Amino acid sequence: MNKYTGLENLKKYSNKKIRVTTKNQNVFTGVYSIYTPAGDNDPEIESISLETPERYYDINTPNIIKIEILD
């Protein structure tokens, strides 16, 4: 398992199963699918989307403290 911190170069997570930990210690696991820049989001905060079998999660990037690649 590789660990990455920070949000530089999000392309390396594309279509990979990842675990995201947020500032309030929520943990989300799924396949990284979409990056949304601030200008395309409401409110204007950049975010990433994780796809799970149950649903999509949209996570604002300022709330992310750690991203781990699981596969």
N, C-alpha and C positions, 0 to 999 in steps of 0.2 A: 504494500500500500504506500503510495507516494503522498506526502503532505505538502500543500502549498498554502502560503498565507499571502494576503494582499490580492488585489483585483487586476493587476497589470496582465495584459495579454490573455484575455478571457478565451481566446480561440482555442487554447490548449485543452479546454474542458468540453468543447463541442462534441455532442453525442456520446459523452462518457457518463458512466454512473458516478455520481459525486455525493458527498455528504457536506452540507452547509451548516455551520454553527453561527447563530446570530448573537448580537450583544446581550439580549435577554435570555441567552442559553437555550433557545429553541434549536432543535436539530431536525433538518430536513434531508431526506435521502431520495434521490431520483436521478433521471437522466437530464443533463443540462441541455436545454433546447433553444432558448431564445434570449438574446440580449436586447434590451430596450433602452435607447439613449434618453436622456432627460427631456429633450425637446419633443419626443414622441410619446411621453408619458404624462398622466395627470394624477397626482401633482407632478411637477417637473423634477422628478428624481429618477436617476437611472436604476434599472432593475434587471434581474435575470429570472428566467422561468425554469422550473424543474417539472418534469413529467413523471408521474407515478401511475401505476395501474388504476388508481382510484380517481386522481384529479391532477390538475396543474397547480403549482404554487408559484406565485409572483413575489419575489423577495427584493426589497430595496437594497441596493448595494451598500449604502452607508451603514446599514445594520449588520453587515456580514463581517465577522471577525476571522473566520477560517473556512477554507475549502479544501476537502480531501478527495483525491481521485481514488475510487474503490476498484476499478477494473483496468 
